[in-house]
Amino acid sequence: MIILDLDDTIFETKSMNPQIFDSAISIVKTYYQNTATEKIAAKVVNSLWSDPIDIAFKKYKTPTPVIENFFKALEEVDFQQLEIKPYDDYPEIKSLKHQKLLVTTGYTKLQNAKIKALQIASDFDRIYIDDPKSNPRIYKLGIFKQIMVETKKEAKDIWVIGDNPNSEIISGKKLGMRTIQRKTPKREKSEFADYLIESFEELKEIIQ
């Protein structure tokens, strides 16, 4: 069985058309422009594009009222305008005969919109979303444990593929799963990754 991450694994997060997020991003940007500097504001905005939302807010100690207003603005976004496509090597994933599950971290409405825009929902037996606003939140580690119970699969029979060493890669390794990290410019190779790949074309040889 294969568990795949979404952002920067199946598609490039920065490829999303940024203007549809302007209303939400401007709330955070304005706060840091007023309380810090333009440089800090730019760093926070960049982090929102490259990191999970909760990690970006935690890193820059974003106040709760600002976060709440950010999510309120996201609720009003028309995600029908989202224009994204999978990486060119994504067909290699579809060609694998293994059972495939998608586990992604992010705001549920946005993650579902990404999946719809990418037209990949039918490629997966199950889809799980680790929403930072979930209460209680079990994170990817908890979702992976849940998957093992639901599928009755042993950890050694599960491959985890993703880009983030601090999320799906470390979670999979903690449970004894086999981990494959997709190389991206912003991620260092994780000590918890059994393999590092640049293309899904490498998967057939590794997984077999």
KAKADA-V109720 format. One record per residue. N is the residue number from 1. RES is the residue in three letters. PHI is phi in degrees with one decimal (NA if undefined). D_FIRST is the distance of its C-alpha to the first C-alpha in whole Angstrom. Layout:
<<N/RES/PHI/D_FIRST> <N/RES/PHI/D_FIRST>>
This chain:
<<1/MET/NA/0> <2/ILE/-120.0/4> <3/ILE/-109.6/7> <4/LEU/-113.7/10> <5/ASP/-83.2/14> <6/LEU/-106.2/16> <7/ASP/-66.1/20> <8/ASP/62.9/21> <9/THR/-116.7/17> <10/ILE/-94.3/17> <11/PHE/-146.0/21> <12/GLU/-86.3/24> <13/THR/-56.8/25> <14/LYS/-70.4/29> <15/SER/-79.7/29> <16/MET/-64.6/29> <17/ASN/-67.8/33> <18/PRO/-66.6/34> <19/GLN/-62.8/37> <20/ILE/-72.3/35> <21/PHE/-101.4/35> <22/ASP/-54.0/38> <23/SER/-63.0/40> <24/ALA/-76.2/37> <25/ILE/-62.4/37> <26/SER/-64.0/41> <27/ILE/-63.1/41> <28/VAL/-69.5/39> <29/LYS/-60.2/41> <30/THR/-63.2/45> <31/TYR/-58.8/44> <32/TYR/-74.3/44> <33/GLN/-66.7/46> <34/ASN/-81.9/49> <35/THR/-107.1/48> <36/ALA/-134.2/47> <37/THR/-138.8/47> <38/GLU/-59.4/46> <39/LYS/-63.9/44> <40/ILE/-65.8/42> <41/ALA/-58.4/42> <42/ALA/-65.2/40> <43/LYS/-64.9/38> <44/VAL/-65.1/36> <45/VAL/-62.0/36> <46/ASN/-62.3/34> <47/SER/-65.3/32> <48/LEU/-64.0/31> <49/TRP/-85.6/30> <50/SER/-106.7/28> <51/ASP/-119.9/27> <52/PRO/-56.0/25> <53/ILE/-54.0/28> <54/ASP/-65.6/28> <55/ILE/-68.0/28> <56/ALA/-62.1/31> <57/PHE/-67.0/33> <58/LYS/-67.3/33> <59/LYS/-59.4/34> <60/TYR/-105.9/37> <61/LYS/51.3/38> <62/THR/-68.8/38> <63/PRO/-63.1/40> <64/THR/-55.4/39> <65/PRO/-59.3/41> <66/VAL/-68.2/40> <67/ILE/-62.7/36> <68/GLU/-63.2/37> <69/ASN/-67.6/39> <70/PHE/-61.3/36> <71/PHE/-69.2/34> <72/LYS/-62.6/37> <73/ALA/-65.7/37> <74/LEU/-62.0/34> <75/GLU/-60.3/34> <76/GLU/-90.7/37> <77/VAL/-70.3/35> <78/ASP/-88.8/34> <79/PHE/-75.4/31> <80/GLN/-64.6/32> <81/GLN/-84.6/33> <82/LEU/-65.8/30> <83/GLU/-123.6/30> <84/ILE/-144.1/26> <85/LYS/-145.1/24> <86/PRO/-66.9/21> <87/TYR/-56.5/21> <88/ASP/-59.6/23> <89/ASP/-90.0/19> <90/TYR/-58.7/17> <91/PRO/-53.8/17> <92/GLU/-64.0/15> <93/ILE/-66.9/12> <94/LYS/-62.1/13> <95/SER/-77.0/14> <96/LEU/-71.1/10> <97/LYS/-84.6/9> <98/HIS/-67.6/5> <99/GLN/-63.8/5> <100/LYS/-124.8/6> <101/LEU/-121.8/8> <102/LEU/-110.8/11> <103/VAL/-127.5/13> <104/THR/-129.7/16> <105/THR/-102.9/20> <106/GLY/153.9/23> <107/TYR/-61.9/25> <108/THR/-53.4/24> <109/LYS/-60.7/26> <110/LEU/-70.2/26> <111/GLN/-62.8/22> <112/ASN/-64.6/22> <113/ALA/-65.9/25> <114/LYS/-62.8/23> <115/ILE/-60.8/20> <116/LYS/-66.5/23> <117/ALA/-64.2/25> <118/LEU/-78.1/22> <119/GLN/58.2/21> <120/ILE/-119.1/17> <121/ALA/-55.7/17> <122/SER/-72.5/16> <123/ASP/-82.0/13> <124/PHE/-122.5/11> <125/ASP/-70.4/10> <126/ARG/-146.9/12> <127/ILE/-127.8/14> <128/TYR/-123.4/15> <129/ILE/-120.3/18> <130/ASP/-90.2/19> <131/ASP/-86.2/23> <132/PRO/-57.7/26> <133/LYS/-91.3/28> <134/SER/-65.5/26> <135/ASN/-142.7/28> <136/PRO/-78.1/27> <137/ARG/-98.0/24> <138/ILE/-105.7/21> <139/TYR/58.5/20> <140/LYS/-66.6/16> <141/LEU/-59.7/16> <142/GLY/-66.8/17> <143/ILE/-65.5/15> <144/PHE/-61.9/12> <145/LYS/-62.2/14> <146/GLN/-61.4/14> <147/ILE/-62.4/10> <148/MET/-61.9/10> <149/VAL/-68.7/13> <150/GLU/-67.5/13> <151/THR/-94.7/9> <152/LYS/59.1/11> <153/LYS/-92.1/8> <154/GLU/-81.7/10> <155/ALA/-56.1/10> <156/LYS/-66.1/10> <157/ASP/-98.8/6> <158/ILE/-118.1/5> <159/TRP/-104.7/6> <160/VAL/-110.6/9> <161/ILE/-121.2/11> <162/GLY/-167.5/14> <163/ASP/-105.2/18> <164/ASN/-93.5/19> <165/PRO/-65.9/20> <166/ASN/-97.5/21> <167/SER/-128.3/19> <168/GLU/-66.3/15> <169/ILE/-68.3/15> <170/ILE/-68.8/18> <171/SER/-64.5/16> <172/GLY/-62.5/13> <173/LYS/-66.1/15> <174/LYS/-60.1/17> <175/LEU/-94.4/14> <176/GLY/88.2/14> <177/MET/-77.5/10> <178/ARG/-93.8/10> <179/THR/-117.4/12> <180/ILE/-128.1/13> <181/GLN/-99.0/16> <182/ARG/-81.7/17> <183/LYS/-73.4/21> <184/THR/-133.8/24> <185/PRO/-58.7/27> <186/LYS/-93.9/27> <187/ARG/-115.8/25> <188/GLU/-82.2/26> <189/LYS/-62.2/23> <190/SER/-86.8/22> <191/GLU/-68.1/22> <192/PHE/-96.1/19> <193/ALA/-93.1/17> <194/ASP/-73.6/16> <195/TYR/-138.6/16> <196/LEU/-121.1/18> <197/ILE/-122.9/18> <198/GLU/-104.7/21> <199/SER/-147.8/19> <200/PHE/-64.4/16> <201/GLU/-63.1/17> <202/GLU/-81.0/17> <203/LEU/-68.5/13> <204/LYS/-56.4/13> <205/GLU/-67.6/15> <206/ILE/-68.6/13> <207/ILE/-71.1/10> <208/GLN/-73.1/12>>
